[in-house]
Amino acid sequence: MDARTRYASMIAVFAVVLFLALAIAASGIISLYADREVLTERDAGPLIAPTMFAVATAALYALLVSFGRRRGSVLAASLITAVLTYFFFLISGSTLYSLGKGRPLLSLLFFGSNAVGPFAVAVAVIAFAVALAFFLLLSYRDSGGAGQAPKWWWENRDDRDRNE
């Protein structure tokens, strides 16, 4: 494993922890102010929503590490990561809901009813913001910016400006 992959994996851990914290906080705030539940189905059970967030977090980590291994467009990688995280969030919930009910077609209804909800959209927006910050950090490191230590303003002076 080269240094860039190790760095990307380490930063990805911090990024997914940030994503999970922001997604849970956003869901709580949306639920509080909009007076809505995270899932539109009241008979979904208490473990489907946390599992959806866990699957989205795991998918985001896998996507950040895989896209972090190669160089490319920061915006395109962030957008693809956000869209795939959004779909993993919804597909995991719809799969679990239909398995719990024993009726496979219910997954389509679950997917459709939650796809345009504020919680799934918030997951996508937060995933985009976190992925964008992640890829910007990687591109900053690749450009050599992270190799230069910042200096205070007085450290850039030379001996000619001293009045001794």
DRENFIVO-115602 format. One record per residue: residue number from 1; x negated, y, z of N, C-alpha, C, O, CB in turn. Coordinates in Angstrom, 1 decimal, decimal comma. Each point is the difference from the previous one (the first is absolute). Glycine has a CB too. Layout:
<atoms>
NUM|X|Y|Z|X|Y|Z|X|Y|Z|X|Y|Z|X|Y|Z
...
</atoms>
This chain:
<atoms>
1|-0,8|-1,2|0,0|0,8|1,2|0,0|-0,9|1,2|0,0|-0,8|0,2|0,9|2,7|-1,4|0,3
2|-1,7|2,1|-2,2|-0,9|1,2|-0,1|0,5|1,1|1,0|1,1|-0,2|0,7|-1,6|-0,4|-3,1
3|-0,2|1,6|2,5|0,3|1,1|0,9|1,3|0,7|-0,3|0,7|0,4|0,9|-3,2|-0,1|-0,5
4|2,8|-0,1|-1,7|1,2|0,7|-0,3|1,2|-0,8|0,4|1,0|0,5|0,4|-2,2|0,6|-2,3
5|1,2|-2,4|1,7|1,1|-0,9|0,4|0,2|0,0|1,5|1,1|0,0|0,5|-1,5|-1,4|-2,6
6|-0,7|1,3|2,8|0,1|0,1|1,5|0,6|1,3|0,4|0,8|0,0|0,9|-2,8|-1,5|-0,7
7|1,5|2,6|-0,8|0,6|1,3|0,4|1,4|0,1|-0,4|0,8|0,5|0,8|-3,0|0,5|-1,2
8|2,6|-1,5|-0,7|1,4|0,0|-0,4|0,9|-0,8|0,9|1,1|0,4|0,3|-1,8|-0,1|-2,7
9|0,2|-1,5|2,8|0,8|-0,8|0,9|0,1|0,6|1,4|1,1|-0,1|0,6|-1,9|-1,9|-1,8
10|-0,2|2,7|1,6|0,1|0,7|1,3|0,9|1,1|0,0|0,9|0,2|0,9|-3,2|-0,9|-0,4
11|2,3|1,5|-1,5|0,9|1,2|-0,1|1,4|-0,5|-0,3|0,9|0,7|0,5|-2,8|0,7|-1,4
12|2,1|-2,5|0,2|1,3|-0,6|-0,2|0,7|-0,4|1,3|1,2|0,2|0,1|-2,0|-1,0|-2,4
13|0,0|0,3|3,3|0,6|-0,3|1,3|0,6|1,3|0,6|1,1|-0,1|0,5|-2,7|-1,9|-0,2
14|0,8|3,0|-0,3|0,5|1,3|0,6|1,2|0,5|-0,8|0,9|0,6|0,6|-3,2|-0,1|0,2
15|2,3|-0,7|-2,1|1,1|0,5|-0,8|1,3|-0,7|0,2|1,0|0,6|0,1|-2,7|0,0|-1,8
16|1,6|-1,9|1,9|1,2|-0,8|0,2|0,6|0,3|1,4|1,2|-0,1|0,3|-2,0|-1,7|-1,9
17|-0,1|2,0|2,6|0,5|0,4|1,3|0,7|1,3|0,0|1,0|0,2|0,6|-2,9|-1,5|0,5
18|1,3|2,2|-1,8|0,7|1,3|-0,2|1,3|-0,1|-0,7|1,0|0,6|0,3|-3,2|0,5|-0,4
19|2,2|-2,0|-1,0|1,3|-0,2|-0,7|1,1|-0,6|0,9|1,1|0,5|0,0|-2,5|-0,9|-2,1
20|1,0|-0,6|2,9|1,0|-0,6|0,9|0,5|1,0|1,0|1,2|0,0|0,3|-2,4|-2,2|-0,6
21|0,3|3,0|0,9|0,4|1,0|1,0|1,0|1,0|-0,6|1,0|0,3|0,5|-3,2|-0,7|0,7
22|1,8|0,9|-2,4|0,8|1,0|-0,7|1,4|-0,6|-0,4|1,0|0,7|0,0|-3,1|0,5|-0,8
23|2,1|-2,4|0,3|1,2|-0,6|-0,5|1,0|-0,3|1,1|1,2|0,3|-0,1|-2,5|-1,3|-1,7
24|0,8|0,6|3,0|0,8|-0,3|1,1|0,5|1,4|0,6|1,2|0,1|0,3|-2,4|-2,3|0,2
25|0,4|3,1|-0,5|0,4|1,4|0,5|1,0|0,6|-0,9|1,0|0,5|0,5|-3,2|-0,2|0,6
26|2,0|-0,4|-2,4|1,0|0,6|-0,9|1,3|-0,8|0,0|1,1|0,7|-0,1|-3,0|0,0|-1,4
27|1,9|-2,0|1,7|1,2|-0,7|0,1|0,8|0,4|1,3|1,2|0,1|-0,1|-2,3|-2,0|-1,2
28|0,4|2,1|2,4|0,6|0,4|1,2|0,6|1,4|-0,2|1,2|0,2|0,5|-2,7|-1,6|0,8
29|0,8|2,3|-1,9|0,5|1,4|-0,2|1,2|0,0|-0,9|1,0|0,6|0,2|-3,3|0,3|0,2
30|2,2|-1,7|-1,5|1,1|0,0|-1,0|1,2|-0,7|0,7|1,2|0,5|-0,2|-2,8|-0,6|-1,7
31|1,4|-0,9|2,6|1,1|-0,7|0,7|0,7|0,9|1,0|1,2|0,0|0,2|-2,3|-2,2|-0,5
32|0,3|3,0|1,0|0,5|0,9|1,1|0,8|1,1|-0,6|1,1|0,3|0,4|-3,0|-0,9|1,0
33|1,4|1,3|-2,4|0,6|1,2|-0,6|1,1|-0,3|-1,0|1,0|0,7|-0,1|-3,1|0,5|0,5
34|2,0|-2,3|-1,1|1,0|-0,4|-1,0|1,1|-0,9|0,6|1,0|-0,3|-0,7|-2,8|0,5|-1,1
35|1,5|-0,7|3,0|1,0|-0,9|0,7|0,2|-1,2|-0,9|1,2|-0,4|-0,2|-0,1|2,4|1,4
36|-2,1|-2,6|-1,7|0,0|-1,2|-0,8|-0,9|-1,1|0,6|-1,0|0,3|0,6|1,6|1,1|-2,7
37|-0,2|-2,6|1,8|-0,9|-1,1|0,3|-1,0|-0,2|-1,1|0,3|0,4|-1,2|1,6|-1,5|2,6
38|-3,0|0,4|-1,1|-1,0|-0,2|-1,0|0,6|-0,9|-1,2|-0,3|0,2|-1,1|-1,5|0,0|2,9
39|2,5|-1,2|-1,4|0,7|-0,9|-1,0|1,5|0,3|-0,1|0,6|0,2|1,0|-2,4|-2,0|-0,6
40|2,3|1,8|-1,6|1,4|0,3|-0,2|0,9|-1,2|0,5|1,1|0,2|0,3|-1,7|1,3|-2,2
41|0,0|-2,7|1,9|0,8|-1,2|0,4|-0,1|-0,2|1,5|-1,1|-0,1|0,5|0,6|-1,0|-2,7
42|1,6|1,2|2,8|0,1|-0,1|1,5|-0,3|-1,4|0,5|-0,4|-0,2|1,1|2,0|2,1|-1,1
43|-1,4|-2,9|-0,9|-0,2|-1,4|0,4|-1,4|-0,5|-0,4|-0,2|-1,3|0,0|2,7|0,9|-0,2
44|-3,4|1,2|0,0|-1,3|-0,4|-0,5|-0,9|-0,6|1,1|-0,8|-0,9|-0,3|1,0|2,7|-1,4
45|0,0|-1,5|2,9|-0,8|-0,5|1,1|-1,1|0,9|0,4|-0,3|1,0|-0,8|0,8|-3,3|-0,1
46|-1,1|2,1|2,1|-0,9|1,0|0,5|-1,4|-0,1|-0,6|-0,8|0,9|0,3|2,1|-0,9|1,8
47|-1,7|-1,1|-2,7|-1,4|-0,2|-0,5|-0,2|0,3|-1,4|-1,2|0,0|-0,5|1,1|-1,7|2,2
48|1,1|2,0|-2,5|-0,2|0,3|-1,4|-0,8|1,3|-0,3|-0,9|0,0|-0,7|3,0|-1,3|0,2
49|-1,6|2,3|1,2|-0,7|1,4|-0,2|-1,4|0,0|0,4|-0,9|0,4|-0,7|3,1|0,6|1,0
50|-2,6|-1,6|0,9|-1,4|0,0|0,4|-0,8|-0,9|-1,0|-1,2|0,3|-0,2|1,9|0,1|2,6
51|-0,1|-1,5|-2,9|-0,7|-0,8|-0,9|-0,3|0,7|-1,3|-1,0|-0,1|-0,7|2,0|-1,9|1,7
52|0,0|2,8|-1,4|-0,2|0,8|-1,2|-1,1|1,0|0,1|-0,8|0,2|-0,9|3,2|-0,4|0,4
53|-2,5|0,9|1,6|-1,1|0,9|0,3|-1,4|-0,8|0,0|-1,0|0,6|-0,4|2,6|1,0|1,7
54|-1,6|-2,7|-0,7|-1,2|-0,8|0,1|-0,5|-0,5|-1,4|-1,2|0,1|-0,3|1,9|-0,8|2,6
55|0,3|0,3|-3,1|-0,4|-0,5|-1,4|-0,5|1,2|-0,8|-0,9|-0,1|-0,8|2,7|-1,7|1,0
56|-1,1|3,0|-0,1|-0,4|1,2|-0,7|-1,4|0,4|0,4|-0,8|0,4|-0,8|3,1|0,3|0,6
57|-2,6|-0,8|1,5|-1,4|0,3|0,5|-1,0|-1,0|-0,5|-1,1|0,5|-0,4|2,1|0,5|2,5
58|-0,7|-2,2|-2,1|-1,0|-1,0|-0,5|-0,2|0,2|-1,5|-1,1|-0,2|-0,5|1,8|-1,4|2,3
59|0,4|1,9|-2,5|-0,1|0,2|-1,5|-0,9|1,2|-0,3|-0,8|0,1|-0,9|3,1|-1,1|0,6
60|-2,0|2,1|1,1|-0,8|1,2|-0,1|-1,5|-0,3|0,2|-0,9|0,5|-0,7|2,9|0,9|1,4
61|-2,3|-2,1|0,3|-1,4|-0,4|0,3|-0,7|-0,7|-1,2|-1,1|0,3|-0,4|1,6|-0,4|2,9
62|0,3|-0,9|-3,0|-0,6|-0,8|-1,1|-0,1|0,8|-1,2|-1,0|-0,1|-0,8|2,1|-1,9|1,7
63|-0,2|2,9|-1,2|-0,1|0,9|-1,2|-1,1|1,0|0,2|-0,8|0,3|-1,0|3,2|-0,6|0,6
64|-2,6|0,9|1,6|-1,1|0,9|0,2|-1,3|-0,6|-0,2|-0,9|0,6|-0,6|2,3|0,7|2,1
65|-1,6|-2,5|-1,0|-1,3|-0,7|-0,1|-0,3|-0,4|-1,4|-1,1|0,1|-0,5|1,4|-0,9|2,8
66|0,8|0,3|-3,0|-0,3|-0,4|-1,4|-0,2|1,2|-0,9|-0,9|-0,1|-0,9|2,3|-1,9|1,3
67|-0,6|3,0|-0,3|-0,3|1,2|-0,8|-1,3|0,7|0,4|-0,6|0,7|-0,8|3,1|-0,4|0,5
68|-2,8|-0,4|1,6|-1,2|0,7|0,5|-1,3|-0,6|-0,5|-1,1|0,6|0,0|2,4|-0,1|2,0
69|-1,3|-1,7|-2,6|-1,2|-0,7|-0,5|-0,4|0,6|-1,3|-1,1|-0,2|-0,4|1,8|-1,9|1,6
70|0,2|2,7|-1,9|-0,3|0,5|-1,4|0,3|1,5|0,0|0,9|0,5|0,7|-0,5|-2,7|-1,8
71|-1,1|2,9|0,2|0,2|1,4|-0,2|1,1|0,2|-1,0|0,1|-0,7|-1,0|-2,5|1,2|1,7
72|3,1|0,6|-0,5|1,1|0,3|-1,0|0,7|1,3|0,4|-0,5|0,8|0,8|0,8|-3,2|-1,3
73|0,8|2,6|-0,1|0,8|1,2|0,3|0,6|-0,1|1,4|0,6|-0,9|0,4|-0,1|1,2|-2,8
74|-0,7|0,8|3,2|0,4|0,1|1,3|1,6|0,0|0,1|0,6|-0,7|0,7|-2,8|1,9|0,0
75|2,8|-0,3|-1,6|1,4|0,1|0,0|0,7|-1,3|-0,5|1,0|-0,4|0,6|-1,3|2,9|-1,0
76|-0,2|-3,1|-0,6|0,6|-1,2|-0,6|0,0|-1,1|1,1|0,9|-0,7|0,2|-1,6|1,4|-2,6
77|-0,5|-0,9|3,0|-0,1|-1,0|1,0|0,9|0,2|1,2|0,6|-0,9|0,5|-3,0|0,5|-1,2
78|2,5|1,7|1,1|0,9|0,3|1,1|1,5|-0,2|-0,4|0,7|-0,5|0,9|-2,4|2,2|-0,1
79|2,0|-1,4|-2,0|1,4|-0,2|-0,4|0,4|-1,4|-0,1|1,0|-0,5|0,4|-1,1|2,6|-1,6
80|-0,8|-2,9|0,6|0,2|-1,5|-0,1|0,1|-0,6|1,4|0,8|-0,9|0,2|-2,0|0,9|-2,5
81|0,3|0,4|3,2|0,0|-0,5|1,3|1,3|0,3|0,7|0,6|-0,8|0,7|-3,1|1,0|-0,6
82|3,0|1,0|-0,2|1,3|0,4|0,6|1,2|-0,7|-0,5|0,8|-0,5|0,7|-1,8|2,7|-0,3
83|1,0|-2,4|-1,7|1,1|-0,7|-0,6|0,0|-1,5|0,4|1,1|-0,5|0,3|-1,1|2,1|-2,3
84|-1,1|-2,2|2,0|-0,1|-1,4|0,4|0,3|-0,2|1,5|0,6|-1,0|0,3|-2,3|0,6|-2,2
85|1,3|1,3|2,7|0,3|-0,1|1,4|1,5|0,2|0,2|0,6|-0,7|0,9|-2,9|1,6|-0,3
86|2,9|0,0|-1,3|1,5|0,2|0,0|0,7|-1,3|-0,4|0,9|-0,4|0,7|-1,2|2,8|-1,2
87|-0,2|-3,1|-0,5|0,7|-1,2|-0,4|-0,3|-1,2|0,9|0,9|-0,7|0,3|-1,1|1,5|-2,6
88|-0,9|-0,8|2,9|-0,3|-1,1|1,0|0,9|0,3|1,2|0,5|-1,0|0,6|-2,9|0,7|-1,4
89|2,6|1,5|1,2|0,9|0,3|1,1|1,4|-0,5|-0,2|0,6|-0,6|0,8|-2,0|2,7|-0,3
90|1,9|-1,8|-1,7|1,4|-0,4|-0,3|0,1|-1,4|-0,3|1,0|-0,7|0,4|-0,6|2,9|-1,3
91|-1,3|-2,8|0,2|0,1|-1,4|-0,4|-0,1|-0,9|1,2|0,7|-1,0|0,1|-1,7|1,5|-2,3
92|0,1|-0,2|3,1|-0,1|-0,8|1,3|1,3|0,0|0,8|0,5|-1,0|0,5|-3,0|1,5|-0,5
93|3,1|0,7|0,1|1,3|0,1|0,7|1,1|-0,7|-0,7|0,8|-0,7|0,7|-1,6|2,8|0,2
94|0,9|-2,0|-2,2|1,1|-0,6|-0,7|-0,2|-1,6|0,0|1,0|-0,7|0,1|-0,7|2,8|-1,5
95|-1,5|-2,5|1,3|-0,3|-1,5|0,1|0,4|-0,5|1,4|0,7|-1,1|0,1|-2,5|1,3|-1,8
96|1,4|0,4|2,7|0,3|-0,4|1,4|1,5|0,0|0,2|0,6|-0,9|0,7|-2,8|1,7|0,1
97|2,9|0,3|-1,2|1,4|0,1|0,2|0,8|-1,1|-0,7|0,9|-0,6|0,5|-1,2|3,1|-0,3
98|-0,1|-2,8|-1,5|0,7|-1,0|-0,7|-0,3|-1,4|0,5|0,9|-0,9|0,0|-1,0|2,3|-2,0
99|-1,1|-1,7|2,5|-0,3|-1,2|0,6|0,7|-0,2|1,3|0,5|-1,1|0,3|-2,7|1,1|-1,3
100|2,4|1,0|1,8|0,7|0,0|1,2|1,5|-0,3|-0,2|0,7|-0,7|0,8|-2,3|2,2|0,2
101|2,2|-1,0|-2,0|1,4|-0,2|-0,3|0,2|-1,2|-0,8|1,2|-0,5|-0,1|-0,9|2,9|0,1
102|-1,3|-3,0|-0,7|0,2|-1,2|-0,8|0,6|0,3|-1,4|0,5|-0,9|-0,6|-0,3|-0,3|2,7
103|-0,1|2,4|-2,5|0,6|0,4|-1,3|-1,1|0,8|-0,7|-0,2|1,2|0,3|2,6|-1,2|0,6
104|-3,0|-0,5|-2,0|-1,0|0,7|-0,7|0,4|1,3|-0,7|-0,8|0,9|-0,1|-0,2|-3,1|-0,2
105|2,2|2,3|-0,1|0,4|1,2|-0,7|0,2|1,2|0,9|0,0|1,1|-0,4|1,2|-2,5|-1,2
106|-1,2|1,2|2,9|0,0|1,1|1,0|-1,2|0,8|0,0|-0,1|1,2|0,4|1,6|-2,5|1,0
107|-2,6|0,7|-1,9|-1,3|0,7|-0,1|0,1|1,2|-1,0|-0,6|1,0|0,3|-0,6|-3,1|0,3
108|2,0|1,9|-1,6|0,2|1,1|-1,0|0,8|1,2|0,6|-0,4|1,2|-0,2|0,3|-2,9|-1,7
109|1,1|1,3|2,7|0,8|1,1|0,7|-0,9|0,7|1,0|0,1|1,2|0,2|2,0|-2,5|-0,6
110|-2,8|0,5|1,2|-0,9|0,6|1,0|-1,0|1,0|-0,7|-0,2|1,1|0,5|0,5|-3,2|1,0
111|-0,9|1,6|-2,5|-1,0|0,8|-0,7|0,6|1,3|-0,6|-0,6|1,1|0,2|-0,6|-3,2|-0,8
112|2,4|2,0|0,0|0,6|1,1|-0,6|0,5|1,0|1,1|-0,1|1,2|-0,2|0,8|-2,6|-1,7
113|-0,2|0,9|3,0|0,5|1,0|1,0|-1,1|0,7|0,8|0,2|1,1|0,5|1,8|-2,6|-0,3
114|-3,2|0,9|-0,1|-1,1|0,6|0,7|-1,0|0,7|-0,9|-0,9|0,7|0,5|1,3|-2,4|1,2
115|-0,3|1,5|-3,0|-1,0|0,5|-0,9|0,0|1,5|0,0|-1,1|0,7|-0,1|1,3|-2,7|-1,3
116|0,9|2,7|1,4|0,1|1,4|-0,1|0,2|0,6|1,4|0,2|1,3|0,1|0,7|-1,5|-2,4
117|-1,0|-0,5|3,3|0,2|0,5|1,4|-1,2|0,8|0,4|-1,1|-0,1|-0,6|2,5|-1,9|1,2
118|-1,3|2,8|0,4|-1,1|0,9|0,4|-1,2|-0,7|0,6|-1,1|0,5|0,0|2,8|1,2|0,4
119|-1,4|-2,9|0,2|-1,1|-0,7|0,6|-1,0|-0,6|-1,0|-1,2|0,0|0,2|2,8|-0,5|1,7
120|-1,0|-0,1|-3,0|-0,9|-0,6|-1,0|-0,7|1,1|-0,8|-1,2|-0,1|-0,3|2,8|-1,8|0,1
121|-0,9|3,0|0,0|-0,7|1,2|-0,7|-1,1|0,5|0,9|-1,1|0,4|-0,5|3,2|0,2|-0,7
122|-1,9|-0,5|2,5|-1,0|0,5|1,0|-1,2|-0,9|-0,1|-1,1|0,4|0,1|2,9|0,6|1,4
123|-1,6|-2,3|-1,5|-1,1|-1,0|-0,1|-0,8|0,3|-1,3|-1,2|-0,1|0,1|2,5|-1,7|1,2
124|-0,7|2,0|-2,4|-0,7|0,3|-1,2|-0,8|1,3|0,0|-1,1|0,0|-0,4|2,9|-1,3|-0,8
125|-1,2|2,3|1,8|-0,6|1,3|0,0|-1,2|-0,1|1,0|-1,1|0,6|-0,3|3,2|0,6|-0,2
126|-2,0|-1,8|1,6|-1,1|-0,2|1,0|-1,1|-0,8|-0,6|-1,1|0,3|0,2|2,7|-0,1|1,7
127|-1,2|-1,3|-2,6|-1,0|-0,8|-0,7|-0,8|0,7|-1,0|-1,2|-0,1|-0,1|2,6|-1,9|0,5
128|-0,7|2,9|-1,2|-0,7|0,8|-1,0|-1,0|1,0|0,7|-1,1|0,1|-0,4|3,1|-0,3|-1,1
129|-1,5|0,8|2,6|-0,9|1,0|0,7|-1,2|-0,7|0,6|-1,2|0,5|-0,1|3,2|1,0|0,5
130|-1,8|-2,6|0,2|-1,1|-0,7|0,6|-1,0|-0,6|-1,0|-1,2|0,1|0,1|2,7|-0,7|1,8
131|-0,9|0,1|-3,0|-0,9|-0,5|-1,1|-0,8|1,1|-0,7|-1,1|-0,2|-0,3|2,8|-1,7|0,0
132|-1,0|3,0|0,2|-0,7|1,2|-0,6|-1,2|0,4|0,8|-1,1|0,3|-0,5|3,2|0,4|-0,6
133|-1,9|-0,6|2,4|-1,1|0,4|0,9|-1,1|-1,1|0,0|-1,2|0,4|0,1|2,9|0,8|1,4
134|-1,3|-2,5|-1,5|-1,0|-1,0|-0,1|-0,8|0,0|-1,2|-1,3|0,0|0,1|2,8|-1,4|1,2
135|-0,9|1,6|-2,5|-0,8|0,0|-1,2|-0,8|1,3|-0,1|-1,1|0,0|-0,7|2,9|-1,4|-0,4
136|-1,3|2,5|1,6|-0,8|1,2|0,0|-1,2|-0,1|0,9|-1,1|0,5|-0,3|3,1|0,8|-0,1
137|-1,9|-2,0|1,5|-1,2|-0,3|0,9|-1,0|-0,8|-0,7|-1,2|0,2|0,1|2,7|0,0|1,9
138|-1,0|-1,2|-2,8|-0,9|-0,9|-0,7|-0,7|0,8|-1,1|-1,2|-0,2|-0,2|2,6|-1,8|0,7
139|-0,7|2,8|-1,2|-0,6|0,8|-1,1|-1,0|1,0|0,5|-1,0|0,3|-0,6|3,1|-0,7|-0,8
140|-1,8|1,0|2,6|-0,9|0,9|0,6|-1,3|-0,7|0,4|-1,1|0,6|-0,2|3,0|0,8|1,0
141|-1,8|-2,6|-0,3|-1,2|-0,8|0,3|-0,8|-0,3|-1,2|-1,2|0,0|0,0|2,4|-0,9|2,0
142|-0,5|0,5|-3,1|-0,6|-0,4|-1,2|-0,7|1,1|-0,7|-1,1|-0,2|-0,7|2,8|-1,5|0,4
143|-1,2|2,9|0,5|-0,7|1,2|-0,6|-1,2|0,5|0,7|-0,7|0,9|-0,4|2,9|-0,3|-0,4
144|-2,5|-1,2|1,9|-1,2|0,3|0,8|0,3|1,0|1,1|-1,0|0,4|0,7|-0,3|-0,8|-2,7
145|2,5|0,9|2,1|0,3|1,0|1,0|-0,1|-0,5|1,4|-0,4|0,7|0,9|1,9|0,2|-2,5
146|-1,3|-2,2|1,9|-0,1|-0,6|1,3|-1,5|-0,2|0,4|-0,3|-0,2|1,2|2,6|-0,8|-1,5
147|-3,2|1,0|-0,6|-1,4|-0,2|0,3|-0,7|1,2|0,5|-1,1|-0,1|0,5|1,1|-1,7|-2,2
148|0,6|2,9|1,5|-0,6|1,3|0,5|0,6|0,4|1,3|1,2|0,2|0,1|-1,7|0,5|-2,5
149|-0,3|-0,5|3,4|0,5|0,4|1,3|0,3|1,5|-0,1|-0,8|0,8|-0,6|-0,6|-2,6|1,8
150|2,5|2,2|-0,6|0,3|1,5|0,0|-1,0|0,7|0,8|-0,5|-0,5|1,0|2,9|0,0|-1,4
151|-2,6|1,8|0,1|-1,0|0,8|0,7|0,7|1,3|0,5|1,0|0,5|-0,6|-2,9|-1,4|-0,7
152|1,5|1,3|2,5|0,5|1,3|0,5|-0,6|1,1|-0,9|-1,0|-0,2|-0,7|1,2|-0,7|3,1
153|0,3|2,1|-2,3|-0,4|1,1|-0,8|-1,4|0,4|0,2|-0,7|0,5|-0,8|3,0|0,3|0,7
154|-2,8|-0,9|1,4|-1,3|0,4|0,3|-1,1|-1,0|-0,4|-1,2|0,3|0,0|2,2|0,9|1,9
155|-0,6|-2,4|-2,3|-0,9|-1,1|-0,4|-0,4|0,2|-1,4|-1,0|-0,6|-0,5|2,0|-0,9|2,1
156|-0,4|2,3|-2,4|-0,3|0,3|-1,4|-1,0|1,1|-0,2|-0,4|0,3|-1,1|2,6|-1,2|0,5
157|-2,6|1,6|1,7|-0,9|1,1|-0,2|-1,4|-0,5|-0,2|-0,4|-1,1|0,5|1,9|2,5|1,0
158|-2,3|-0,6|-2,1|-1,4|-0,4|-0,1|-0,9|1,0|0,8|0,6|0,8|0,8|-0,2|-1,7|-3,1
159|-1,6|0,8|2,3|-0,9|0,8|0,9|-0,1|1,4|-0,4|-0,4|0,9|0,8|-0,9|-2,9|-0,4
160|1,7|2,4|-1,7|-0,1|1,4|-0,4|1,0|0,9|0,6|-0,2|1,2|0,0|-0,7|-2,1|-2,1
161|2,0|0,4|2,6|1,0|0,9|0,6|-0,2|0,2|1,5|0,8|0,6|0,6|0,7|-1,4|-2,4
162|-2,6|0,3|2,4|-0,2|0,3|1,4|-0,8|1,3|0,2|-0,9|0,3|-0,8|0,8|-2,8|1,2
163|0,5|3,2|0,6|-0,7|1,3|0,3|-0,8|-0,2|1,2|0,3|0,5|1,1|1,5|0,8|-2,1
164|-2,9|-2,0|0,9|-0,9|-0,3|1,2|-1,2|0,9|-0,1|-0,8|-0,1|0,9|1,6|-2,2|-0,8
</atoms>
